[in-house]
Amino acid sequence: MGAVLRELWVRATTVQPPLPTSSVVLVGVIALVIVWSPVGYRLVRHLVTMVHEAGHALVATLAGRSLRGIRLHSDTSGLTLSKGRPTGPGMVATLMAGYLAPSALGLLGAFVLGRGYAAGMLWTLVLACAVMLLLIRNLYGLWVVLATGVAVAVLSWLAPSAWLVWVATALVWALLLAAPRSVIELQLQRRRGRGAGSDVDQLARLTRVPAMLWVALFFVLCLAALVGGGWLLLAR
């Protein structure tokens, strides 16, 4: 077991050479096509929802709330349950975290890739999935998190390091590009009358700031993260 852990540490801390700029652009274009296609976005949406709910859970814990669990559903929706004060800065921060989490993770991933740690980024994702398994409270969510963690772990263990750079770059682009689309999707659902319990509507009730302003804020921040993350990826 100790030898395996040492090997994992070596793999995670080994620096991989970055992709050429043209390859980074190519991966970004492919990710854009996938994210903005109906079928592709549905697949990416499962990952986005995982990160969204993990963001709620992390900030809820940091805010001192008692975390009760996470549920992921087959329609790509999710729910994070926590117990604590129903109002106040902690609840506001918890609600804000969801739609910003994919952008934040994508931006952090772009920074890590810029340092050459593609394998380290992927193994960190595996560790995050392992922790998230302890919080999942439904069978479908358990399957999604387990499948994601196992797939990334097997790939990170067996694939050549050059492949890992491609995979990590695609993952970062997907998160950065999907984040603003998820905000657009949120607003479209609200216009159809299906967003009464959404994060932004809950924030509106808590803060008396109109939900549309929260949507605009999330969209601007996600776009800023996309620009910043793209610059980090291309600046290498």
Secondary structure, 3 states (H helix, E strand, C coil): CHHHHHHHHHHHHCCCCCCCHHHHHHHHHHHHHHHCCHHHHHHHHHHHHHHHHHHHHHHHHHCCCEEEEEEECCCCCEEEEEECCCCCHHHHHHHHHHHHHHHHHHHHHHHHHHCCCHHHHHHHHHHHHHHHHCCECCHHHHHHHHHHHHHHHHHHHHCCHHHHHHHHHHHHHHHHHHHHHHHHHHHHHHHCCCCCCCHHHHHHHHHCCCHHHHHHHHHHHHHHHHHHHHHHHHHC
